Amino acid sequence: MSKIINDGSYWREFENNNITHSAAHYLMAIDSLRDQLGYARVTDVAEMLEVSRGAASMSISQLKKRGWVAEDPNRFLLLTDEGKEIAHHVEHNFRILSKFFEEVLGVSRELAMADACKMEHLMSLETGQHLVWLMRYILSDEKRAAQVHNALRRFEEGREDTSETCPLCASDDECIADTHCGETASGE
């Protein structure tokens, strides 16, 4: 397993991500302020993100260099088309992830939002679409949703059925669950 985890073609993808967590929040703050107030200034962004005006100014200047932020004739901040697209993609990912964590996995709202915020800028459009499809499949049928929630509750309580090999373990050399859920692929 460690060979796969340490494969440079995968772990380096994190560093090749188009946007950082911080940059995503600056873009979303500008977008939000323009929606709420009709304008966005560096001081407004700094206040919203709870950072110093100097830190906000430096970050916003980097976003301008990337072509994601511009200024209108009154020197108010605005997002370029690409900046809007990125901000909306990240916001959409946040909604998908937080809904999945809370409504499908059953984690608390606070944890769902915190974890979604950590991952929102990293998830691809394709993965987001697949999560939406999975949520639709599970949540569109009350009986199916109840079965999934009951199964998750059994795992949380440690009452999962370990009489059969876990389908996750069968295709791998080791179990990826926190608790042992059956035999490993090697039969141990």
Residue, then its C-alpha position, 0 to 999 in steps of 0.5 A: m500500500s505504501k508504494i501507491i501512497n508515495d507514488g509521486s504522480y499522486w501526491r504531487e497533485f496536491e501541489n499542482n492544484n490550481i488554487t490554494h485554500s487561502a486564495a479560494h476564500y479570498l475569491m469567495a469573500i470578494d464574491s460574497l461582499r459584492d453580492q451583499l454590499g454591491y462592492a468589495r474593498v480590501t478592508d472589507v475582505a480583511e474584516m470578513l476573513e479576520v486577517s490584517r489589511g496588509a495580509a489581505s492586500m498582499s493576497i489580493s495583489q497575487l490574485k490580481k497577478r493570476g488574473w482572478v481579481a480586478e478593480d472597477p473604475n471606483r477601485f472596488l474589487l471584482l472577480t474576473d470571469e475566471g475568478k468567478e468560475i473558481a469561486h463558484h466551483v469551490e462554493h459548489n464543492f463545499r455544498i456537495l461535501s458538507k451535504f454528503f458528510e452530514e446527510v449520508l455519512g451522518v457526521s455532525r453539522e460542525l464536523a461536516m462543515a469543517d471537513a468540507c472547508k478543508m477539501e473544497h478547493l481540492m476536489s475535481l469537478e468529476t469527483g463532485q459530480h459522482l458524489v452528487w449522483l451517489m447522494r441522489y441515489i441514496l437519498s432519493d429512496e427513503k428505504r435505501a437511505a434508511q438502510v445506508h444510515n442503519a448500516l453506518r450506525r452499526f459500524e459506529e457501534g462496532r456491531e458490523d458483521t465480520s463473518e465475510t471478508c470486507p469488499l474493501c479488504a478483498s481488493d487490497d493487501e490491508c483493511i482500510a477501515d479503522t476497525h478490523c472488518g474481516e480477513t485481509a486479502s492475504g488471509e491473515 
